[in-house]
Amino acid sequence: MGATLKAGQETEYRLGAGRHAYLVPASGKIEVNGIAASAGDGVAIADESVLHVTASEDSELVLVDTE
């Protein structure tokens, strides 16, 4: 899935139990559950039921939800 966030915008994604995700900001800077990531960084996510994403600057995101 993909998303575009303007600076200061927030969103959340519910993963559910036992799921994993991989989040990459294609552009911009974000924080996901308090962890900073910049364009091209890959964020591997496990054992989180909800992802809280905040854009520090205008950003485009790509999220892969896996088992």
C-alpha positions in Angstrom: 0.0 0.0 0.0 1.1 3.6 -0.4 0.4 6.9 1.1 1.3 10.6 0.8 1.5 12.7 3.9 2.0 16.5 4.2 4.4 17.8 6.9 2.7 17.4 10.3 0.0 15.0 9.1 -0.5 11.7 11.0 -2.0 8.3 10.1 -2.1 4.9 11.7 -2.3 1.4 10.3 -3.5 -1.6 12.3 -1.3 -4.7 11.8 -3.0 -7.2 14.0 -1.5 -10.1 16.0 1.3 -12.1 14.5 1.8 -9.8 11.5 5.0 -8.1 10.2 5.4 -5.1 8.0 8.1 -3.3 6.1 7.8 0.5 5.7 9.9 2.7 3.4 9.6 6.5 3.0 10.2 6.9 -0.8 10.6 10.6 -0.1 10.6 12.9 3.0 11.1 12.2 6.7 8.7 10.4 9.1 8.4 8.9 12.6 6.9 5.5 13.0 6.0 4.6 16.6 8.6 7.2 17.7 11.4 5.9 15.4 12.7 8.4 12.8 13.2 7.3 9.2 14.3 9.3 6.0 13.8 8.7 2.3 15.2 5.3 1.4 15.4 3.9 5.0 13.7 0.6 5.5 11.8 0.0 8.8 11.2 -3.7 9.6 8.3 -4.0 12.0 7.3 -6.9 14.2 5.2 -7.3 17.4 3.4 -4.0 17.0 -0.4 -4.0 16.7 -0.7 -0.4 15.5 1.7 1.8 13.4 1.5 5.5 14.2 3.1 7.5 11.4 3.8 11.2 11.6 5.4 13.1 8.7 8.2 15.5 9.7 8.2 16.8 6.1 6.1 16.1 3.0 6.5 12.3 2.5 5.5 9.4 0.2 5.4 6.0 1.9 5.3 2.4 0.8 4.1 -0.3 3.3 4.2 -4.0 2.8 2.1 -6.0 5.3 3.2 -9.6 5.7 2.7 -12.6 7.9 
